[in-house]
Amino acid sequence: MIESSERRRFDMNKSEDSWIKRNVLKLYSAFIILILILLCASNVWDFVSYNTGEKTEATVTEVVQKRVKSGARKTSSYKATIVNIKYSVNGTEYDKKIKLQGWYKLKEGDSLKVSYSPKNPEKVIIPQRLYQGLRFDILWGIFVGVQLVIFYKMKKKRG
């Protein structure tokens, strides 16, 4: 009698354990997908804004490439290209400083097609910013895809 009750208790613990593992995998997968969606949303917003905004020509006035310190303790750094552009909307001149991650082959005097908001012409998007976001989204998409394949195979292997 004691053996059968212990066996039932063991079976219950085993089924609870597998239920927890199944749900933890589901929650982890959902969490990773949610992070991907949130990270991609801002890049999608920039892409939509660029394609729906008014276009004008801008001139690069200054290009500075340097390493920028980041993190709470400023211990890590990344390559940055800081670009100053000058553009005109309805006769009003605007100067804008834009920081891009990575080295870009821009030089003073280059002409760029930029998109701006008609309601607020100071908000401007340059195409290089879109490509930077696109590369990031592709990398995150690959990472999430690999994670989901691993979890699916783990789940299938466990039964």
C-alpha positions, 0 to 999 in steps of 0.5 A: 500500500505504501509503495503504490501511494509513493508511486502515485506521488512520484508520477504526480511530481513527474507530470507536474515537472513536465507541465512546468517545463512545457510552459516555461518553454512556451513563455520563453519563446513568447518572451523572445518573440515579444522582444523581437516585435518591440525592437522591430516596431521602431525600425518599421516606424522609421521605414513607414515615416521615410516612405510617407514623409515629404522628400528633399535633398540634404547636404552633408556638412560634417562627418565625424567617425569615432568610438562612442562609450556606452553602457552604465559604466562606460566600459563598452564602446561602438563605432559611430558616424556622426553626420551633420546635414543641412536641408531646406524646407519652404525656404527655411534652413535646418541643421541636423546632427544624426548619429549612426552606428558603424562606419559609413562612407559619407563625406562633406558635400555629399547629397542625400535624399531625406524624408521629413515630417510636414508638420515638424520639418526638424524630424528628419530620417536619412536612408542610412538610418533605415539600413542600420535598423534593417540589418539589426532586424535581420540578425534578431530574426535569425537569432529568434528563428534558431532559438525557436527551432532549438526549443521545438526540437527539445520539446519533440525529443521529450515527447 
